[in-house]
Amino acid sequence: MIPFEFEFYTPETVEEAVKVYMTAKSKGLLPMYYSGGTEFISRARRNEIQVDLVIDIKRIDACKLCKADEQELTLGAAVTLTEIIEADLFPLLSDVLLSIATRTARNKITIGGNMMSNLPYKEALLPFLLADSEVVIAGEQGIRQVNIHDVYTDRFSIAPEEWIVQIITNAKALQASYYHEKRTRQSQINYPLVTATSLFDSENTRIALSGVSNNPIRVKQVEDVANDLKKAKDVRVVEMVEALPTQIIDNQEGSSAYREFVLQGMFHDILSKREELQK
Ligand SMILES: Cc1cc2nc3c(=O)[nH]c(=O)nc-3n(C[C@H](O)[C@H](O)[C@H](O)COP(=O)(O)OP(=O)(O)OC[C@H]3O[C@@H](n4cnc5c(N)ncnc54)[C@H](O)[C@@H]3O)c2cc1C
């Protein structure tokens, strides 16, 4: 049971959702955007959050869009992980989403909810970081479309009243060769110890990681080392780990040393896959 009372709004337009948020704020109330609701419900039950008003974005048409044309793939923030997997328009994304939670949970969890999760993993972000996707953001000033790297480095920097409406990915990235490996502490269905993803374009290897630091990261310095073909593979693997900007996290799920060991193996596999593709 949720131990507090709150109002539940289901706006039908992007503008209405922002308006509800701003009106609540002006009355001194605590509003919150809501998509699949799985994280909201579990945090509320544990008394980790307290809100006065919830704004469910699922009735907004733009948030339910899941469509690709010759130019791009558009995913609404309220599309569920299952819907995206079944549409299978971005193979790397489908693969990553299939490794998140159980089918029952994936029927509820949405792409926007995973990207904006308060948990550190946010694995759905990885393919979008690799593909340099664009994010459509709604706020008090209207709607803006920006490159994901302009609003996300190791966390999203958007205003509290802003929210994600859609994620748009260039069609070129959708069919690129990729690598995805998720290592968990125990069962296959679990939060990652380390998840490594890679997209290979004609010249470069792109790499994004989850489980290594407080949020998913894509690090240019790591990619620069990976792409420095003058160096031997084993040397690059060591230098890629050294190029990480932060200390690898250390917690009860796994020590920093163990994560580093796992990561080295994954970096090795990424570089080997690149070699295979170039043969
Ligand atoms: C059984 C289970 C296993 C899981 N395993 C994994 C895993 O292996 N890897 C992983 O990465 N995650 C995992 N998760 C976490 C899950 O992906 C997140 O909790 C996710 O936030 C849930 O999505 P939702 O749509 O239900 O979010 P909600 O509960 O609706 O929202 C979550 C947060 O995001 C905000 N939010 C939602 N939509 C938007 C939006 N469009 N714009 C701005 N903010 C928004 C909300 O305000 C809230 O703070 C697991 C969850 C469960 C239940």
The ligand as a MOL file (V3000), in Angstrom:
LIG
                    3D

  0  0  0     0  0            999 V3000
M  V30 BEGIN CTAB
M  V30 COUNTS 53 58 0 0 0
M  V30 BEGIN ATOM
M  V30 1 C 11.9710 -6.4130 -11.5280 0
M  V30 2 C 12.7750 -5.2270 -12.0210 0
M  V30 3 C 14.0400 -5.4460 -12.5400 0
M  V30 4 C 14.7870 -4.3640 -13.0520 0
M  V30 5 N 16.0030 -4.6080 -13.6520 0
M  V30 6 C 16.6780 -3.5930 -14.2330 0
M  V30 7 C 17.8930 -3.8190 -14.9330 0
M  V30 8 O 18.3980 -4.9390 -15.0080 0
M  V30 9 N 18.5020 -2.7460 -15.5310 0
M  V30 10 C 17.9660 -1.4820 -15.4900 0
M  V30 11 O 18.5300 -0.5590 -16.0790 0
M  V30 12 N 16.8330 -1.2300 -14.7960 0
M  V30 13 C 16.1910 -2.2480 -14.1870 0
M  V30 14 N 15.0260 -1.9910 -13.4960 0
M  V30 15 C 14.6800 -0.5900 -13.2340 0
M  V30 16 C 13.6140 -0.0260 -14.1300 0
M  V30 17 O 14.0280 -0.0340 -15.4590 0
M  V30 18 C 13.3810 1.4100 -13.6430 0
M  V30 19 O 12.9170 1.3480 -12.3030 0
M  V30 20 C 12.4320 2.2480 -14.4670 0
M  V30 21 O 12.4200 3.5410 -13.9390 0
M  V30 22 C 11.0190 1.8640 -14.3950 0
M  V30 23 O 10.3310 2.4930 -15.4730 0
M  V30 24 P 8.8690 3.0510 -15.3020 0
M  V30 25 O 8.4060 3.4140 -16.6610 0
M  V30 26 O 8.0290 2.1130 -14.5220 0
M  V30 27 O 9.2170 4.3700 -14.4430 0
M  V30 28 P 8.3000 5.2890 -13.4860 0
M  V30 29 O 8.0930 4.6130 -12.1630 0
M  V30 30 O 7.0990 5.7750 -14.1970 0
M  V30 31 O 9.3020 6.5330 -13.3280 0
M  V30 32 C 10.6140 6.3620 -12.8400 0
M  V30 33 C 11.2680 7.7400 -12.7010 0
M  V30 34 O 11.4340 8.3510 -13.9690 0
M  V30 35 C 10.7230 9.5960 -14.0290 0
M  V30 36 N 10.1520 9.6390 -15.3740 0
M  V30 37 C 9.3720 8.6910 -15.9580 0
M  V30 38 N 9.1080 9.0260 -17.2200 0
M  V30 39 C 9.7150 10.2080 -17.4410 0
M  V30 40 C 9.8090 11.0710 -18.5700 0
M  V30 41 N 9.2140 10.7610 -19.7390 0
M  V30 42 N 10.5300 12.2140 -18.4550 0
M  V30 43 C 11.1240 12.5280 -17.2910 0
M  V30 44 N 11.0760 11.7610 -16.1940 0
M  V30 45 C 10.3790 10.6050 -16.2630 0
M  V30 46 C 9.6930 9.5450 -12.9220 0
M  V30 47 O 9.3600 10.8320 -12.4680 0
M  V30 48 C 10.4330 8.7300 -11.8660 0
M  V30 49 O 11.3270 9.5290 -11.1470 0
M  V30 50 C 14.2630 -3.0500 -12.9820 0
M  V30 51 C 13.0030 -2.8330 -12.4140 0
M  V30 52 C 12.2520 -3.9000 -11.9540 0
M  V30 53 C 10.8810 -3.6370 -11.3840 0
M  V30 END ATOM
M  V30 BEGIN BOND
M  V30 1 1 1 2
M  V30 2 1 2 3
M  V30 3 2 2 52
M  V30 4 2 3 4
M  V30 5 1 4 5
M  V30 6 1 4 50
M  V30 7 2 5 6
M  V30 8 1 6 7
M  V30 9 1 6 13
M  V30 10 2 7 8
M  V30 11 1 7 9
M  V30 12 1 9 10
M  V30 13 2 10 11
M  V30 14 1 10 12
M  V30 15 2 12 13
M  V30 16 1 13 14
M  V30 17 1 14 15
M  V30 18 1 14 50
M  V30 19 1 15 16
M  V30 20 1 16 17
M  V30 21 1 16 18
M  V30 22 1 18 19
M  V30 23 1 18 20
M  V30 24 1 20 21
M  V30 25 1 20 22
M  V30 26 1 22 23
M  V30 27 1 23 24
M  V30 28 2 24 25
M  V30 29 1 24 26
M  V30 30 1 24 27
M  V30 31 1 27 28
M  V30 32 2 28 29
M  V30 33 1 28 30
M  V30 34 1 28 31
M  V30 35 1 31 32
M  V30 36 1 32 33
M  V30 37 1 33 34
M  V30 38 1 33 48
M  V30 39 1 34 35
M  V30 40 1 35 36
M  V30 41 1 35 46
M  V30 42 1 36 37
M  V30 43 1 36 45
M  V30 44 2 37 38
M  V30 45 1 38 39
M  V30 46 1 39 40
M  V30 47 2 39 45
M  V30 48 1 40 41
M  V30 49 2 40 42
M  V30 50 1 42 43
M  V30 51 2 43 44
M  V30 52 1 44 45
M  V30 53 1 46 47
M  V30 54 1 46 48
M  V30 55 1 48 49
M  V30 56 2 50 51
M  V30 57 1 51 52
M  V30 58 1 52 53
M  V30 END BOND
M  V30 END CTAB
M  END
